[in-house]
Amino acid sequence: MRKVCVYIGGRANYSSIKSAMKAISDHKDLKLQVLTGASAILDRYGCVEELIKSDGFHVDQRFFSVVEGETPLAMAQTTGLGLIHAATALNNLNPDFVLVVGDRFDVLPVAIAAVYMNIPLAHTMGGEVTGTIDESIRHALSKLAHIHFVANEDAKNRVIKMGERTEAVFNTGCPRNDLVLEELNNNHSREKIADLFERYGGVGGNFSLDKPFLLVSQHPVTTEYGHNRSNMNETLEALHELSMDTILLWPNVDAGGDEISRAIRVFREKNNPSWLRVFKNLSTTDYIHLMNTTTCLIGNSSSGIREGALIGTPVVNIGTRQQRRETGQNVITVNPNRADILKAIKFQIDHGQYERDPIYGDGKAGEKIADILSKIEVNVQKVIEY
């Protein structure tokens, strides 16, 4: 039986691999190992590890590595600590494969540890194009990985052009879409979020989710460090002019996260907006329910582009964080300027729900990933193909 170690370092990682974890766990020839670290085990970011456990998964190893500060220096130091602790964890687990997700900076040290230790590395979501430091990390992970599970043909072609073996690049689609289709088929989103405030708490106004509301998920752009607070202020001022009931998630652990958090805190203290409710973290399924019922998703999260396309969620994508990522008709991209943001939100409110567009997969990625890992043979010595 092959042991597959999946690393989870934050809420985006978990939602992006949960269906594959279930498929691996259910597969007769595979054994799932779960390794957690970075912001996934910290309360200030919602302690995603608790959601993992509540979903029935066992956490086999965990390690602390996040250096406080949310600066470029702190990111670099966190990466260094992550390499030390990830190597120890992988030595204890002794997996046959390590499976990592996407482009988060905390993923890189886990991948480096795996390949240094001659453990075959599988990577999801390679070959895509975006802004911020994620772009560089994503392609670095692709060059480290032995097996590639990409989300569409465009991404597959890019990975192959990077010199990766065609036989090792699989267009499985995005595992996040598996969860979306599962939830959409249940078709009871409003019922399932009716008690959201009661279950998660949060801070701010108390309003009914039976009425139209906005959803905001805006994260720092590391290559625009020092400007994230002003960018967030532009979003908040546009929302303030609308004063429409709004759910907002705190930013992730990237450099510049404190800038965004500070903007939110100052705005709340200054305006005491009864229309705004802020949460540290939500479960993947509850977030999907919110995306399925919100009037518009605003910010720069990839969820608006990936899950949003399949759900048909109207999205206002702000700034450069997702630049050049393939999008559906549901996305309007604007500069971080309050007038442009406000205009785009109003347009999306008037437009309403879009047609579903499966540009990131058909909802069976998890099963495909598990099946491939159960059969594939890997030579840990990589050679560029051109």
C-alpha positions in Angstrom: 0.0 0.0 0.0 1.4 3.4 -1.0 1.6 6.1 1.6 0.6 9.6 0.2 1.5 12.5 2.5 -0.6 15.6 1.8 0.7 18.9 3.2 -1.9 21.6 4.4 -0.5 25.0 5.3 -3.7 27.1 5.2 -7.4 27.4 4.3 -6.8 27.8 0.5 -4.6 24.6 0.5 -7.2 22.6 2.3 -10.1 23.5 0.0 -7.9 22.9 -3.0 -7.0 19.3 -2.0 -9.8 18.1 0.2 -11.6 15.9 -2.4 -8.2 14.3 -3.3 -7.6 13.6 0.4 -10.9 11.8 0.6 -10.3 9.8 -2.6 -6.8 8.8 -1.4 -8.3 7.8 2.0 -11.0 5.7 0.3 -8.6 4.1 -2.2 -7.8 0.4 -1.5 -4.2 0.7 -2.6 -3.4 4.0 -0.9 -2.9 5.3 2.7 -3.4 9.0 3.4 -1.0 10.9 5.7 -1.8 14.5 6.7 0.9 17.0 7.5 -0.1 20.4 8.7 1.9 23.6 9.3 2.2 27.3 8.8 -1.1 29.3 9.2 -3.3 26.1 9.2 -2.4 25.4 12.8 -2.7 29.0 14.1 -5.8 30.4 15.8 -5.4 33.9 14.4 -6.0 32.4 10.9 -8.9 30.3 12.0 -7.0 27.1 12.8 -7.8 25.1 9.6 -6.5 22.0 11.3 -9.7 21.8 13.4 -11.7 21.8 10.2 -9.6 19.0 8.8 -10.2 17.0 11.9 -13.9 17.7 12.0 -14.1 16.4 8.4 -12.9 13.1 9.7 -9.2 13.2 8.7 -6.4 12.3 11.1 -3.4 14.7 11.3 -0.3 12.5 11.4 2.3 15.3 11.9 2.3 19.1 12.4 5.0 21.7 12.8 5.2 25.4 13.7 7.2 27.7 11.4 5.4 31.1 11.0 7.6 34.1 12.0 5.5 37.0 13.2 5.5 40.2 11.3 3.9 39.5 7.9 6.9 41.2 6.1 9.1 40.0 3.3 11.8 39.1 5.9 9.3 37.1 8.0 8.2 35.2 4.9 11.8 34.3 4.1 12.5 33.3 7.7 9.3 31.2 7.8 10.4 29.4 4.7 13.8 28.6 6.3 12.2 27.2 9.5 9.7 25.3 7.4 12.4 23.4 5.6 14.0 22.3 8.9 10.7 21.1 10.4 9.2 19.6 7.2 12.3 17.5 6.7 11.9 16.1 10.2 8.2 15.4 9.7 8.8 13.6 6.4 11.5 11.5 7.9 9.1 10.4 10.6 6.3 9.7 8.2 8.4 8.0 5.5 5.8 8.5 2.7 6.0 7.0 -0.8 4.7 10.3 -2.3 4.3 13.9 -1.1 1.4 15.8 -2.5 1.6 19.7 -2.4 -0.9 22.3 -3.6 -0.5 25.4 -5.7 1.7 28.3 -4.9 1.8 29.3 -1.3 5.2 30.3 0.0 5.0 27.8 2.9 4.6 24.9 0.4 8.1 25.5 -1.1 10.1 24.2 1.9 8.0 21.0 2.1 8.6 20.4 -1.6 12.4 21.0 -1.2 12.5 18.6 1.8 10.8 15.9 -0.2 13.0 16.0 -3.3 16.2 16.3 -1.2 15.1 13.1 0.6 14.3 11.3 -2.7 10.6 11.2 -2.1 8.5 11.6 -5.3 6.7 14.9 -5.3 3.3 15.5 -6.8 2.0 19.0 -7.4 -1.4 20.5 -8.2 -2.3 23.7 -10.1 1.0 24.2 -11.9 1.3 26.0 -15.2 -1.0 28.9 -14.3 -0.2 32.6 -14.5 -0.8 35.2 -11.8 0.8 38.1 -10.1 2.6 38.4 -6.7 5.3 36.0 -5.5 2.9 33.1 -6.0 3.8 33.2 -9.7 7.5 32.4 -9.0 6.8 29.8 -6.3 4.3 28.0 -8.5 6.8 27.5 -11.3 9.6 26.5 -8.9 7.3 23.8 -7.5 6.6 22.6 -11.0 10.3 22.2 -11.6 10.8 20.3 -8.4 7.8 18.0 -8.9 7.9 14.6 -10.5 4.1 14.4 -11.1 1.8 17.3 -12.2 -1.9 17.5 -11.7 -3.0 20.6 -13.6 -6.4 22.3 -13.8 -6.8 22.8 -17.6 -5.2 22.3 -21.0 -3.6 25.8 -21.0 -1.8 25.0 -17.8 -0.8 21.5 -19.1 0.9 23.0 -22.1 2.8 25.5 -20.1 4.2 22.8 -17.7 5.3 20.7 -20.7 7.0 23.7 -22.2 8.9 24.1 -19.0 10.7 20.8 -19.9 8.5 18.4 -17.9 7.8 14.9 -19.2 4.5 14.9 -21.1 3.7 11.5 -19.5 3.9 13.0 -16.1 1.5 15.9 -16.7 -2.2 15.1 -16.1 -5.1 17.5 -16.7 -7.3 16.3 -13.8 -9.0 19.6 -13.3 -9.1 21.5 -10.0 -10.0 19.5 -6.9 -11.9 22.5 -5.5 -14.4 22.1 -8.3 -15.2 18.6 -6.9 -16.5 20.2 -3.7 -18.4 22.9 -5.6 -20.3 20.4 -7.7 -21.1 18.3 -4.7 -22.5 21.2 -2.8 -24.4 22.6 -5.8 -26.1 19.3 -6.4 -27.5 19.5 -2.9 -29.0 22.9 -3.8 -29.8 24.0 -0.3 -27.2 26.8 0.2 -29.4 29.4 1.9 -30.6 26.9 4.4 -27.1 25.8 5.3 -25.8 29.3 6.0 -28.8 30.5 8.0 -27.0 30.0 11.3 -23.6 31.0 10.0 -23.2 33.9 12.6 -24.2 31.7 15.4 -21.7 28.9 14.5 -18.7 31.1 13.7 -19.2 34.2 15.7 -17.2 36.8 13.9 -17.3 40.5 14.7 -19.5 43.3 13.4 -23.1 43.8 12.3 -25.8 41.3 12.6 -28.0 40.9 9.5 -30.0 38.2 7.7 -28.4 36.1 5.0 -31.9 35.7 3.5 -31.4 39.1 2.0 -28.9 40.2 -0.7 -25.3 40.4 0.6 -21.7 40.9 -0.6 -18.7 38.6 0.1 -15.2 40.0 0.3 -11.9 38.1 0.2 -8.9 40.4 -0.3 -5.3 39.3 0.3 -2.0 41.1 0.2 0.1 41.3 -3.0 3.6 40.6 -1.8 5.2 42.5 -4.8 3.3 45.6 -3.8 4.3 45.5 -0.1 3.7 48.9 1.5 0.6 49.5 -0.7 -1.8 46.9 0.6 -3.3 49.1 3.2 -4.2 51.8 0.7 -5.6 49.2 -1.7 -7.8 47.7 1.0 -9.0 51.2 2.0 -10.2 51.8 -1.6 -12.2 48.6 -1.4 -13.7 49.5 2.0 -14.6 53.0 0.9 -16.4 51.6 -2.1 -18.3 49.2 0.1 -19.1 52.0 2.5 -20.7 54.0 -0.2 -23.0 51.0 -1.0 -23.5 50.1 2.7 -24.9 46.7 1.5 -24.7 43.8 4.0 -21.2 42.3 3.6 -19.3 39.3 4.9 -15.5 39.9 4.9 -12.7 37.4 5.6 -9.4 38.4 7.3 -6.4 38.2 4.9 -3.9 35.4 4.7 -0.4 35.2 6.2 1.5 36.7 3.3 3.7 39.7 3.7 1.4 42.7 3.8 -1.4 40.9 5.6 -1.0 43.2 8.6 -1.5 46.2 6.3 -4.9 44.8 5.3 -5.8 43.9 8.8 -4.9 47.3 10.0 -7.0 48.9 7.3 -10.0 46.8 8.3 -9.6 47.6 12.1 -9.2 51.3 11.5 -12.2 51.4 9.2 -14.4 49.6 11.7 -13.4 51.8 14.6 -13.9 55.0 12.5 -17.3 54.0 10.9 -18.8 51.3 13.1 -20.5 49.8 10.0 -23.5 47.8 10.9 -23.5 46.3 7.4 -20.1 44.6 7.8 -19.4 41.2 9.5 -15.8 39.9 9.6 -14.7 36.3 10.0 -11.3 34.7 10.6 -12.1 31.5 8.7 -15.0 29.5 7.3 -15.3 25.9 6.3 -14.9 25.1 2.7 -18.5 24.0 2.3 -19.9 27.1 4.1 -17.7 29.3 1.8 -19.1 27.6 -1.2 -22.6 28.1 0.1 -21.8 31.8 0.5 -20.4 32.0 -3.1 -23.5 30.3 -4.4 -25.8 32.9 -2.7 -23.9 36.1 -2.6 -24.8 38.9 -4.9 -21.2 39.5 -5.7 -17.7 38.3 -4.6 -15.2 41.1 -4.3 -11.4 41.1 -3.7 -8.5 39.2 -5.3 -9.0 35.6 -4.2 -8.6 32.8 -6.8 -11.8 31.3 -5.5 -13.8 33.9 -7.5 -12.0 32.7 -10.7 -12.0 29.0 -10.0 -15.1 28.1 -8.0 -16.8 31.3 -9.2 -16.7 30.3 -12.8 -18.3 26.9 -12.1 -20.9 28.4 -9.7 -21.6 31.5 -11.9 -20.8 33.9 -9.1 -20.5 37.6 -10.2 -17.0 38.6 -9.3 -15.1 41.9 -9.0 -11.4 41.0 -9.1 -9.2 43.9 -7.8 -5.6 44.6 -8.7 -2.8 42.4 -10.0 -2.9 39.3 -7.7 -4.7 37.2 -10.3 -3.4 38.9 -13.4 -3.4 36.7 -16.6 -5.1 33.8 -14.8 -7.7 32.3 -17.2 -11.1 33.6 -16.2 -14.8 33.1 -17.1 -17.4 35.7 -18.1 -18.3 36.1 -14.5 -15.2 38.1 -13.6 -14.6 41.9 -14.0 -11.1 43.0 -13.2 -10.5 46.6 -12.0 -7.7 48.6 -10.5 -7.7 49.3 -6.7 -9.6 52.5 -7.1 -12.8 53.1 -5.2 -14.7 54.6 -8.1 -13.8 51.7 -10.4 -14.6 49.1 -7.7 -18.0 50.7 -7.0 -18.9 50.9 -10.7 -18.0 47.2 -11.2 -19.9 46.1 -8.1 -23.0 47.9 -9.2 -22.7 46.3 -12.7 -22.4 42.8 -11.2 -25.4 43.5 -8.8 -27.5 44.4 -11.8 -26.3 41.5 -13.9 -26.9 38.8 -11.4 -25.8 35.1 -11.6 -23.8 33.9 -14.7 -24.0 30.7 -16.6 -21.8 27.9 -15.1 -18.4 27.5 -16.8 -16.3 24.4 -16.0 -13.0 25.9 -17.2 -11.2 24.4 -14.1 -12.5 20.9 -14.2 -15.5 18.5 -14.3 -15.7 17.7 -10.6 -13.8 14.4 -10.6 -10.2 15.6 -10.0 -9.8 13.9 -6.6 -10.6 10.5 -7.9 -8.3 11.0 -10.9 -5.4 12.1 -8.7 -5.8 9.1 -6.3 -6.1 6.6 -9.2 -2.9 8.0 -10.9 -0.9 7.9 -7.6 -1.9 4.3 -7.0 -0.4 3.2 -10.4 2.3 5.6 -11.6 6.0 4.7 -11.4 8.4 7.5 -10.8 12.2 8.0 -11.3 13.3 10.5 -8.7 16.1 11.6 -11.0 14.5 14.3 -13.2 15.9 15.3 -16.6 14.8 18.3 -18.6 13.0 17.2 -21.8 14.5 19.6 -24.3 
